[in-house]
Amino acid sequence: MKKIARIVIEGWPQTDVSQAEATLHEALLSIQEPVQFLTTPGGYVFLPFPDGWTESSGWNTPPDALSVLATRAASYIPQIITPRVMAAARSRVQYLTLSLDFRSLGVRPHAELVALIDLASGKVIGWTGKSYPTMDQERSLIHITDLSSHMYRVGGERVLVLGCHDLNVFNARARANQKVGGWRHSRCGAMLQLFEEFQPTIILQHPHATDTWKSWVQAWREVARRYPGAAWASAIAYAHPRAPREPLEDVLDRTHHAGDAAQNIVIPGRTNPTDLQKMVVPDVLYLHAALDL
């Protein structure tokens, strides 16, 4: 059995709950060879940001933020992991990583979550989300400060589940330019220490928009050096506010572990980003810069 399949959205994800269910069902039916894990790109589903949210965002996000948001997000799961989705997954996929963002127009705070789901039962095994923000998100993102939430032991594997920019904790060039003792340096160091102790065998990343493999190449090279036996892949939303910088074939070829090639389920998406998606990637060149200072 292969380890990883990934949903590849050629364009921008639809993000509506019902459309996400339909796309997931379509993707599952197209899987020809059984796999352990199916991944979705970041921002696969958008949920309205909770009314009355009073907790801090940024580096001072409280530890209970994940559980509060996960409780709200869990109410939407039955609308996405429907009986027909579970039936389509049977004999095809064991586990799903589902990306859900909390975002609303005119609301600055936002959160980027990922649920690990057992498709046989439809139950959520656990929740995580982005812990290591891009520079422009440092204050607006609700950080996932429970760093242990990224790590799971399922299906005989040690699975590391990463939000999009979380992968860049492995970017050695970025690490070298961080201020020692600063917020970014401390968060990055804490994540690396936990991951090194965990020694993952599967690493799944959930970027929101990837139009060039160069966005993640430095980090994946370091992953391959640290964990040579691990299988890894980036889920892909092949999109850019203007025009993609690399051919899709090249992006797919260089965003997975060569020794365990991920299955690619390519599904058409939106041609143009919605207003909410424009908030996600206001400047792709900046967000995916090789150096994360």
C-alpha positions as CSV (number, residue, x, y, z in Angstrom):
1,M,0.0,0.0,0.0
2,K,1.3,3.4,-0.9
3,K,1.4,6.0,1.9
4,I,0.3,9.3,0.5
5,A,-2.2,10.7,-2.0
6,R,-2.9,14.4,-2.3
7,I,-5.7,16.5,-3.7
8,V,-4.2,18.9,-6.2
9,I,-6.5,21.9,-7.0
10,E,-5.6,23.3,-10.3
11,G,-6.7,26.9,-9.4
12,W,-8.2,28.2,-6.2
13,P,-10.2,25.8,-3.9
14,Q,-13.9,26.3,-3.8
15,T,-13.8,26.5,0.1
16,D,-17.6,26.2,0.7
17,V,-18.5,23.3,2.9
18,S,-20.8,21.6,0.4
19,Q,-18.4,22.1,-2.4
20,A,-15.6,20.7,-0.3
21,E,-17.6,17.6,0.3
22,A,-18.3,17.1,-3.4
23,T,-14.7,17.6,-4.3
24,L,-13.5,15.2,-1.7
25,H,-16.0,12.6,-2.8
26,E,-14.8,13.0,-6.4
27,A,-11.2,12.7,-5.4
28,L,-11.8,9.5,-3.4
29,L,-13.6,7.8,-6.3
30,S,-10.6,8.5,-8.6
31,I,-8.0,6.8,-6.3
32,Q,-6.9,3.6,-8.1
33,E,-4.3,2.3,-5.6
34,P,-5.1,2.2,-1.9
35,V,-3.2,4.7,0.3
36,Q,-2.9,5.4,4.0
37,F,-3.2,9.2,3.9
38,L,-5.0,11.6,1.7
39,T,-4.2,15.3,2.2
40,T,-5.9,18.6,1.2
41,P,-4.4,22.0,0.4
42,G,-4.5,24.7,3.1
43,G,-7.7,26.7,3.0
44,Y,-9.7,23.7,1.5
45,V,-12.7,24.9,3.6
46,F,-13.4,28.4,4.9
47,L,-15.5,28.7,8.0
48,P,-16.8,32.1,9.4
49,F,-14.7,33.5,12.1
50,P,-16.4,33.0,15.5
51,D,-18.5,35.9,16.7
52,G,-17.6,37.3,20.0
53,W,-14.0,36.1,19.9
54,T,-12.1,37.8,22.8
55,E,-8.9,35.8,23.0
56,S,-5.6,37.2,21.9
57,S,-4.0,36.4,18.6
58,G,-0.3,36.5,17.7
59,W,2.6,35.2,19.8
60,N,0.5,35.6,23.0
61,T,-2.3,33.3,21.7
62,P,-3.5,31.4,24.8
63,P,-3.0,27.6,24.9
64,D,-6.7,26.8,24.9
65,A,-7.3,28.6,21.6
66,L,-7.0,25.3,19.6
67,S,-9.6,23.4,21.7
68,V,-12.0,26.3,21.5
69,L,-11.7,26.6,17.7
70,A,-11.6,22.8,17.2
71,T,-14.9,22.5,19.1
72,R,-16.5,25.0,16.7
73,A,-15.0,23.4,13.6
74,A,-16.0,19.9,14.7
75,S,-19.7,20.9,14.1
76,Y,-19.0,21.2,10.4
77,I,-17.2,17.8,10.0
78,P,-20.4,15.7,9.5
79,Q,-21.3,18.0,6.5
80,I,-18.0,17.2,4.9
81,I,-17.3,13.6,6.0
82,T,-20.7,12.4,4.9
83,P,-21.8,8.7,4.5
84,R,-21.1,8.8,0.8
85,V,-17.6,10.2,1.4
86,M,-16.9,7.4,3.9
87,A,-18.2,4.8,1.4
88,A,-16.0,6.2,-1.3
89,A,-13.0,6.0,1.0
90,R,-13.6,2.3,1.8
91,S,-10.7,0.2,0.5
92,R,-9.1,3.4,-0.9
93,V,-7.9,5.7,2.0
94,Q,-7.6,5.2,5.7
95,Y,-6.9,8.7,7.0
96,L,-7.6,12.2,5.8
97,T,-5.9,15.5,6.7
98,L,-8.6,18.2,6.2
99,S,-7.6,21.9,6.2
100,L,-10.1,24.4,7.5
101,D,-9.6,28.1,7.9
102,F,-11.6,30.5,10.1
103,R,-11.8,33.7,8.1
104,S,-14.3,36.5,7.6
105,L,-14.1,39.7,5.5
106,G,-13.4,42.7,7.7
107,V,-12.1,40.6,10.6
108,R,-8.4,40.7,11.1
109,P,-7.8,37.7,13.3
110,H,-7.9,34.3,11.6
111,A,-6.9,30.7,12.2
112,E,-5.7,27.9,10.0
113,L,-6.5,24.4,11.3
114,V,-6.0,20.9,10.1
115,A,-8.0,17.9,11.3
116,L,-6.7,14.3,11.1
117,I,-9.7,12.1,10.4
118,D,-10.3,8.3,10.4
119,L,-12.3,7.8,7.3
120,A,-13.7,4.4,8.4
121,S,-15.5,6.0,11.3
122,G,-15.6,9.7,10.3
123,K,-14.2,10.6,13.6
124,V,-11.6,13.3,14.2
125,I,-8.4,11.8,15.7
126,G,-7.0,15.2,16.5
127,W,-6.6,18.9,15.5
128,T,-3.6,21.1,14.9
129,G,-2.9,24.2,12.9
130,K,-0.3,26.8,12.0
131,S,2.1,27.4,14.8
132,Y,4.8,29.3,12.8
133,P,3.4,32.3,11.1
134,T,4.6,34.2,8.1
135,M,5.9,37.7,8.9
136,D,2.7,39.5,7.9
137,Q,0.6,37.1,10.1
138,E,2.6,37.4,13.3
139,R,-0.1,39.5,15.0
140,S,-3.3,38.5,13.2
141,L,-2.9,34.7,13.2
142,I,-4.3,32.7,16.1
143,H,-1.2,30.6,16.7
144,I,-1.4,27.0,17.6
145,T,0.8,27.0,20.7
146,D,0.2,23.3,21.6
147,L,3.1,22.1,19.5
148,S,2.5,18.5,20.4
149,S,-0.7,18.7,18.4
150,H,1.3,18.3,15.2
151,M,2.3,14.7,16.1
152,Y,0.3,11.5,15.9
153,R,0.9,7.8,16.0
154,V,-1.6,6.1,13.7
155,G,-1.6,3.3,11.2
156,G,1.8,2.1,12.5
157,E,3.3,5.5,11.5
158,R,4.6,8.6,13.3
159,V,2.8,11.3,11.5
160,L,3.8,15.0,11.5
161,V,1.0,17.3,10.4
162,L,2.1,20.8,9.4
163,G,0.3,24.0,8.4
164,C,1.7,25.7,5.3
165,H,4.5,27.9,6.8
166,D,5.2,25.4,9.6
167,L,7.4,23.6,7.1
168,N,9.8,26.5,7.1
169,V,11.0,25.6,10.7
170,F,13.3,23.3,8.7
171,N,14.6,26.1,6.5
172,A,18.2,26.3,7.7
173,R,18.8,29.6,5.8
174,A,15.9,31.2,7.6
175,R,17.0,29.8,11.0
176,A,20.4,31.4,10.5
177,N,18.9,34.8,10.1
178,Q,16.5,34.8,13.1
179,K,17.2,36.9,16.2
180,V,18.4,34.6,18.9
181,G,16.0,34.6,21.7
182,G,13.3,36.3,19.7
183,W,9.7,34.9,19.2
184,R,10.5,33.3,15.9
185,H,13.7,31.8,17.0
186,S,12.2,30.4,20.2
187,R,9.1,28.9,18.4
188,C,11.2,27.4,15.7
189,G,13.6,25.9,18.2
190,A,10.8,24.4,20.3
191,M,9.2,22.8,17.2
192,L,12.4,21.4,15.9
193,Q,13.3,19.9,19.3
194,L,9.9,18.1,19.6
195,F,10.0,16.9,16.0
196,E,13.5,15.6,16.4
197,E,12.4,13.6,19.5
198,F,9.4,12.3,17.6
199,Q,11.3,11.1,14.5
200,P,8.4,11.2,12.0
201,T,7.9,8.6,9.4
202,I,5.2,10.6,7.5
203,I,5.3,14.4,7.1
204,L,2.2,16.1,5.5
205,Q,2.2,19.8,4.7
206,H,-0.9,21.9,3.8
207,P,0.1,25.1,1.9
208,H,-2.6,27.5,0.7
209,A,-1.1,28.3,-2.7
210,T,1.9,26.8,-4.4
211,D,2.8,27.8,-7.9
212,T,6.5,27.0,-7.7
213,W,8.4,24.2,-6.0
214,K,11.0,26.8,-5.0
215,S,8.7,27.9,-2.2
216,W,9.5,24.8,-0.1
217,V,12.7,23.3,-1.6
218,Q,15.1,24.4,1.2
219,A,12.9,23.0,3.9
220,W,12.2,19.7,2.2
221,R,15.9,19.2,1.6
222,E,16.5,19.5,5.3
223,V,13.6,17.2,6.0
224,A,15.2,14.6,3.7
225,R,18.5,15.0,5.4
226,R,17.1,14.6,9.0
227,Y,14.6,11.9,8.2
228,P,15.9,9.9,5.2
229,G,13.4,7.1,5.7
230,A,10.3,9.3,5.9
231,A,7.7,9.8,3.3
232,W,6.5,13.4,2.8
233,A,4.4,15.6,0.5
234,S,2.9,19.0,0.1
235,A,-0.8,19.1,-0.8
236,I,-1.1,21.6,-3.7
237,A,-3.4,24.4,-4.6
238,Y,-1.8,25.5,-7.9
239,A,-2.7,29.1,-7.8
240,H,-1.2,32.6,-8.0
241,P,-2.9,36.0,-7.9
242,R,-1.4,36.7,-11.3
243,A,0.1,33.8,-13.2
244,P,1.9,30.6,-11.9
245,R,5.7,30.8,-12.1
246,E,6.4,27.1,-12.7
247,P,4.6,24.3,-14.7
248,L,2.3,22.2,-12.6
249,E,4.2,19.0,-13.5
250,D,7.4,20.5,-12.1
251,V,5.6,21.6,-8.9
252,L,4.2,18.2,-8.3
253,D,7.5,16.4,-9.1
254,R,9.5,18.3,-6.5
255,T,7.1,18.5,-3.6
256,H,7.0,14.9,-2.5
257,H,9.5,12.3,-1.4
258,A,11.0,10.6,-4.5
259,G,11.2,7.2,-2.8
260,D,7.4,7.1,-2.2
261,A,5.8,9.1,-4.9
262,A,2.5,10.6,-3.8
263,Q,-0.6,9.9,-5.9
264,N,-1.9,13.1,-7.4
265,I,-5.6,13.6,-7.7
266,V,-5.9,16.7,-9.9
267,I,-9.2,18.6,-9.7
268,P,-10.1,21.9,-11.3
269,G,-10.6,24.9,-9.1
270,R,-11.7,28.5,-9.4
271,T,-9.9,30.6,-12.0
272,N,-9.8,33.7,-9.8
273,P,-9.4,34.1,-6.0
274,T,-12.4,35.2,-3.9
275,D,-12.0,38.3,-1.7
276,L,-11.2,36.0,1.2
277,Q,-8.6,34.1,-0.7
278,K,-6.9,37.4,-1.6
279,M,-6.5,37.9,2.1
280,V,-4.7,34.5,2.4
281,V,-2.0,35.3,-0.2
282,P,-1.8,39.1,-0.6
283,D,1.7,38.7,-1.9
284,V,2.8,35.2,-2.8
285,L,6.4,36.3,-3.6
286,Y,6.7,37.7,-0.1
287,L,5.0,34.9,1.8
288,H,7.1,32.2,0.1
289,A,10.4,34.0,0.2
290,A,13.3,31.7,0.7
291,L,14.6,33.7,3.6
292,D,12.1,34.1,6.5
293,L,13.7,36.8,8.6
